[in-house]
């Protein structure tokens, strides 16, 4: 069973803002978003089919598919023998209009199973327990869970990270368990068979000071987007060199025009 690591930062506004699921842009003509790209590779590691989300504009979808198809893939193995596989490559993308088209930036965020009904920014967050909000309680927890071959999930461990006290562990652990076990994934496949995956990452519950509501949180997301590698790449002639993570299919991204 493989392990994929990611980071998730959660505040009260993240759990309540309807704006969080929209593509962010500091200006109407700049679009930054995340996308899950389905990639089929053969037993030699050659991508034979690459599919970006169908709801993207054709030009942007075509750019993403071309870039992802240009990367190298180490073949997965089944009983020690190279086999065809299906993985989902997560990318951050930024499109800036230029000369009647778009100047694009793309950054590799990792690959693994694909979360069903994920927004373009992050996975839907767990609820922030109301009693913990009232008490002003915060905490950060390392969450480990298994994604089964049928796409369901099961919590393996939820442990407070150093600096987080044990006083409110039960309430936060219950919220995290309900959240994780409500997620559904499209699993990766090796040799036509769905495979199990283990995910492990920190989740932080943080109360935001100063208020500001969903609009303030949306602007915060916009600022993060425009400071991302993909938007910086879209603002310059070159592109970023993405960093690969572990998966039955190892992605070896290379710069592409």
ABEGO torsion letter per residue (X at the ends): XBBBBBBBBBBAAAAABAAAABBBBABAABBBBBBBBBBBBBAAGBBABBBBBAABBAAAAAAAAAAAAABBBBBBBBGGBBBBBBBBBBBBBBBBBBGGBBBBBBBBAEBEBBBBGBBAABBBBBBBBAAAAAAGBBBBBBBBBBBBAAGBBBBABBBBBBGBBAAAAAAAAAAAAAAAAABBBBBBBBGGBBBBBBBBBBBBBBBBBGEGEAAAAAAAAAAAAAABAAAAAAABABBBBBBBBBBABBBBBBBBX
